[in-house]
Amino acid sequence: MTINDPRGLVEGTVTFRVTGQGVDDITYAVQAPGAGEEQQVTRPELPWFAVVDARGVGAMPMLTLTLEGPDAHAECEILTDGAPAVRGSVRGPAATVVFMARTAAS
């Protein structure tokens, strides 16, 4: 595939969902890796979710969670066009985890 190949273009929606307690920071994006379009939410109210458009060549949903506190834990889900793409959980007083998914169109 070349960068001008229309088969590499991705369009759709991505939903990020996070539940749990002690989530200190959420960073999320739908982008080609390294594109610098991340959004950050500090000390989010849980449950939390965001719905964003996925567009462009190499769009890749990414979600990073940072936990803080002795009973901190989180569950997350990334959906692409309404279909589950990634589910995961993390526990720990100072844990950080990154989840990445392929878009439904890739």
C-alpha positions as CSV (number, residue, x, y, z in Angstrom):
1,M,0.0,0.0,0.0
2,T,1.2,3.5,-0.8
3,I,0.2,6.6,1.0
4,N,-2.1,7.5,-1.9
5,D,-3.8,4.1,-1.9
6,P,-7.5,4.7,-0.9
7,R,-7.7,1.2,0.6
8,G,-5.5,2.6,3.4
9,L,-7.9,5.4,4.3
10,V,-9.9,4.7,7.5
11,E,-13.2,6.3,8.4
12,G,-15.5,5.4,11.2
13,T,-16.1,6.0,14.9
14,V,-14.1,4.9,17.9
15,T,-15.6,4.8,21.4
16,F,-13.3,4.7,24.5
17,R,-14.8,3.6,27.8
18,V,-13.2,3.5,31.3
19,T,-14.6,2.4,34.7
20,G,-13.0,1.8,38.0
21,Q,-11.4,4.0,40.7
22,G,-8.2,5.8,41.2
23,V,-7.7,6.7,37.5
24,D,-5.4,9.8,37.7
25,D,-5.0,10.4,33.9
26,I,-6.5,9.2,30.6
27,T,-4.8,10.0,27.3
28,Y,-6.5,8.9,24.1
29,A,-6.2,9.4,20.3
30,V,-7.2,8.0,17.0
31,Q,-4.2,8.7,14.8
32,A,-1.2,7.3,12.9
33,P,1.4,6.6,15.5
34,G,3.5,9.7,16.4
35,A,1.0,12.2,14.9
36,G,0.7,14.2,18.1
37,E,-3.0,14.5,18.3
38,E,-3.6,13.0,21.8
39,Q,-6.3,14.3,24.2
40,Q,-5.7,14.2,27.9
41,V,-8.2,14.1,30.8
42,T,-6.8,14.5,34.3
43,R,-8.7,13.0,37.3
44,P,-11.7,12.0,35.2
45,E,-15.1,11.3,36.7
46,L,-15.8,7.6,36.2
47,P,-17.4,6.0,34.4
48,W,-15.9,8.0,31.5
49,F,-16.3,7.7,27.8
50,A,-15.4,9.6,24.6
51,V,-16.6,9.1,21.0
52,V,-14.3,10.3,18.2
53,D,-14.0,10.0,14.4
54,A,-11.3,7.9,12.9
55,R,-10.0,9.3,9.6
56,G,-6.9,9.1,7.6
57,V,-4.2,6.7,6.6
58,G,-3.0,4.5,9.5
59,A,-5.6,5.6,12.1
60,M,-5.0,3.6,15.2
61,P,-7.1,4.0,18.4
62,M,-4.9,4.4,21.5
63,L,-5.8,4.7,25.2
64,T,-3.3,5.2,28.1
65,L,-4.4,5.0,31.7
66,T,-2.4,6.1,34.7
67,L,-3.6,5.0,38.1
68,E,-2.9,6.4,41.6
69,G,-3.9,5.1,45.0
70,P,-3.7,1.9,47.0
71,D,-7.0,0.5,45.7
72,A,-6.7,1.8,42.1
73,H,-8.1,-0.3,39.3
74,A,-9.6,0.3,35.9
75,E,-11.4,-1.6,33.2
76,C,-11.4,-0.2,29.6
77,E,-12.9,-0.9,26.3
78,I,-12.2,0.4,22.8
79,L,-15.0,-0.1,20.3
80,T,-14.6,0.6,16.5
81,D,-17.8,1.3,14.7
82,G,-19.7,-0.1,17.7
83,A,-17.9,-3.4,17.7
84,P,-15.5,-4.3,20.6
85,A,-11.9,-4.2,19.5
86,V,-10.0,-4.2,22.8
87,R,-11.0,-4.9,26.4
88,G,-8.6,-4.9,29.3
89,S,-8.0,-4.1,33.0
90,V,-5.2,-2.9,35.2
91,R,-4.6,-2.8,39.0
92,G,-2.0,-1.2,41.1
93,P,-1.2,1.9,43.1
94,A,1.0,3.5,40.4
95,A,0.3,1.5,37.3
96,T,0.3,2.8,33.7
97,V,-1.1,0.8,30.8
98,V,-1.5,1.4,27.0
99,F,-4.2,-0.2,24.9
100,M,-4.1,0.0,21.1
101,A,-6.6,-1.4,18.5
102,R,-7.0,-1.7,14.8
103,T,-10.0,0.2,13.4
104,A,-12.8,-1.9,12.0
105,A,-11.9,-0.7,8.5
106,S,-8.3,-1.8,8.6
